Amino acid sequence: MKELFMQRCFDLALQGLPYAAPNPIVGAVIVYEDKIIGEGFHQRYGDSHAEVNAVNSVAPENKHLLPHSTLYVSLEPCNIFGNTPPCTHLIIREKIPEVIISYIDHTPGVDGTGIDYLRSKGVKVTTGVLETKGRQISAIRNTFVTKKRPYIILKYAQSLNNIFAPDNDQQLWLSNSFSKRLVHRWRSEIGAILVGTKTAIIDNPQLTNRLYNGPSPLRLAIDRHGQLDDSLFLKDKTQHTLIFTNQQNYRAFPGKLEYIYCPPEASIVDILLSELVKRKISSIMVEGGIQLLKTFIEANLWDEARVFVSNLYIEKGRPAPLLNAQLVSEHNLLNDRLLVFNNEFSKSLNLL
């Protein structure tokens, strides 16, 4: 039963994407005699945490059951004062006698102290239930606070014979409409999305979520030499967009189109990631082109790769990037295959 209730925590936690960021997505359920009497998730950054929402969801006639119930939570309860008071204090105040946790919150000031505090107050604490899944559910937050950079997802498509793009630099759409809709769902769940100069020019992508419920991510593009024309979708000012460039004296449109100056001798990728950290953006999807993807791969700056393999055979062209990583899951999407690689964790999120 522990695994069943923890899985419910995970299902709840995923509903917090992307609004809880840069806080972790967390789900919590309160169980009395194998029955859920309360549940909640962290819905939006700055608002109540999952544990608070779970307690508040308990019906008035069941409040007296809290001192006899078990709290399941996908991530260690916080033990620090931030935008809200510590959840550990709430657990003690409500006299909840037992807490079951999947994974540790590595946020400085928490990182095991929540568990220690609860135990010091006599609460029975169990950790590591469905730990691998809990680790992945919390990967975006834990990457952000430990590595001081966003969680980086690489996304691209390749032909059946591993061709990424034709030699003539013409636009080539490899994946099917089902895969495209899935990509738009992913866009609704992340903080930012990035393309390089050539991709922006050849494909003229909108980089918005148009095929799924939810918001669009912050759009990012690299344009070292000022090659991106004002007619491109990336410059239409309909979505907040940052362009990283070596050029100076661009006019900015705050909240719509901004230019971030990068000295020619500096690493644009390093500046870009630092800028996202400053803006509290904890996840980014890199959609290409091939040279930009290789830059992240060669620097080992990636956490997860989602690769669509089409059933099309392209006679010749530029080969897709090579990933020196273990394939952790594979999904059939009509005539496409989705391969998921992970650079650290042994399991991936349930992406479908």
CORCORMO-V429878 format. One record per run of one state. SS is the DSSP state (helix for helix, strand for strand, loop for the rest). FROM is the first residue (numbers start at 1). LEN is the number of residues. If there is no record, write none. Layout:
BEGIN
[[SS	FROM	LEN] [SS	FROM	LEN]]
END
This chain:
BEGIN
[[loop	1	1] [helix	2	15] [loop	17	10] [strand	27	6] [loop	33	2] [strand	35	7] [loop	42	8] [helix	50	8] [loop	58	2] [helix	60	9] [loop	69	1] [strand	70	6] [loop	76	11] [helix	87	7] [loop	94	4] [strand	98	6] [loop	104	9] [helix	113	8] [loop	121	3] [strand	124	3] [loop	127	4] [helix	131	7] [loop	138	1] [helix	139	8] [loop	147	4] [strand	151	8] [loop	159	4] [strand	163	3] [loop	166	11] [helix	177	13] [loop	190	2] [strand	192	4] [loop	196	1] [helix	197	7] [loop	204	14] [strand	218	5] [loop	223	10] [helix	233	3] [loop	236	5] [strand	241	5] [loop	246	7] [strand	253	1] [loop	254	3] [strand	257	5] [loop	262	6] [helix	268	11] [loop	279	4] [strand	283	4] [loop	287	3] [helix	290	9] [loop	299	5] [strand	304	6] [loop	310	8] [strand	318	2] [loop	320	6] [strand	326	8] [loop	334	2] [strand	336	7] [loop	343	10]]
END
